[in-house]
Amino acid sequence: MRTTTPAMAVWNNREKIAASRSRLQALYEAVDWANDLDLYQWTQWFAIALEFQPDLIVELGRGMGNSTCVFTEAANQLGDCRVVSLCLSPDWDATVKHRVAQVVPDSWFQKLETRTEEILTTDVQALIGDSQRVLVLWDAHGFDMAEFVLGGLLPTLEHRHSFVVMHDISDGRYSRINPSYQGKRLWRGTREGFNREGHSRLYLNYLDTAVEQTIAIVDFISRNGLTLESADHSLQTELSSERISELQNSLEAKFFRLDGHWFYFSLNEKTKGEEIYFPNFQSEIVIQERQARSHVDNDHAQVEQLQGEVNHLKTLLAQAQADTGMANLLKKAWRKYKAFRSR
């Protein structure tokens, strides 16, 4: 089986992509949530799935269902593949699924299992089962989720074929994002404001991101001597100018671009017998810690609310005092005026 890279996946599957454009376009319009994933990124993930040929695709973070549709369409074309989607969001069932059902046959959904549940409590052994080629989309954020993926899910994939895709990370070597602070404060994590105005993004070498798990990924990759690479780098360096021209001519511009804004890695870089270092993960401890942080955050929010109310009362008091002072001045001026007129 050839090594999977985004550039070679798009090139090797260019005819299938061209033949699938109308279906991908229809699904893209049914989801109607372009701010999460653009159509050219749909194409790239569709090609990755066709190239890697997984028997299981695990989606961590579904949202409105962009990646859900991409991978389920790929699973239908692969045949021997299923998609298990895990997310707390109810948007797919409540909003999107019925729109998708208008553009695909009922049999299309047989390849897809959507779960609306707490990902951290997932039984990963039961999830993976006997699958031997597993493609993981890691699109649920935070250090808790990073600990689940790196310490809970990936150990089950150590002796299988794996490919991990991560969204919400751009490659600063190719992206046109301004790397300056732009007068903003340091990035402080999503708990203190995901993309909040006033906070800059996080730069780790050429990784440009706003999500915490990027730190955990870099730590994991560095400990294990694995390669963390971007779709951008693959597309920019692996395709000859002739191949780029052919792809541009055979695919519409909205289906093919040389940037991707996503990264990937695989445990299969390690040779058989080489040790891989995984962090410890215990779901009950992580959930307890998260609940404790939630209580603290709620307390902080209440304190901030009370402080805001106190400040508002201080403002009203100052205004009242100012009004009283002005009234006293007017009274004094009126008495002086009356005394002057009575002379």
GIQUI-V120428 format. One record per pair of residues at least 4 apart in sequence whose C-alpha atoms are under 6 Angstrom apart, sorted by the first residue. I is the first residue (numbers start at 1). J is the second residue. Records with the same first field share a line. If there is no record, write none. Layout:
BEGIN
I->J ; J
END
This chain:
BEGIN
5->9
6->231
7->234 ; 235
8->12
9->47 ; 48 ; 51
10->14 ; 47
21->25
24->28
30->99 ; 100
31->96
34->38
39->255
40->254 ; 255 ; 256
42->46
46->70 ; 74
48->52
49->53
54->133 ; 134 ; 135
55->80 ; 81 ; 133
56->81 ; 82 ; 83 ; 134
57->83 ; 134 ; 135 ; 136
58->84 ; 85 ; 136
59->85 ; 86 ; 137
60->86 ; 137 ; 138 ; 139 ; 140
61->86 ; 87 ; 139 ; 140
62->87
63->89
64->91 ; 92
69->73
71->75
75->81 ; 82
82->111
83->112
84->113 ; 114
85->114 ; 115
86->115
87->116 ; 117
88->116 ; 117
91->95
92->96 ; 97
93->97
120->283
121->283
124->153
125->129
132->160
133->161 ; 162
134->162
135->162 ; 163
136->164
137->165
138->165 ; 166
139->167
142->212 ; 213
143->213
146->150 ; 213
147->151
148->152
149->153 ; 154
150->154
151->278 ; 279 ; 280 ; 281
152->281
162->266
163->266
164->264 ; 265
165->264
166->262 ; 263 ; 264
167->262
169->208 ; 209 ; 261 ; 262
170->208 ; 261
171->175 ; 206 ; 207
172->206 ; 207 ; 208
181->200
184->198 ; 199 ; 200
185->198 ; 199 ; 200
186->199 ; 200
187->199 ; 200 ; 201 ; 202
188->192
189->212
190->194
201->209 ; 210
202->208 ; 209 ; 210
203->207 ; 208
217->221
218->222
221->225 ; 226
228->265
229->263 ; 264
230->262 ; 263
231->260 ; 262 ; 263
232->236 ; 259 ; 260
233->237
234->238
235->258
236->258
239->243
247->251
293->297
303->307
313->317
END
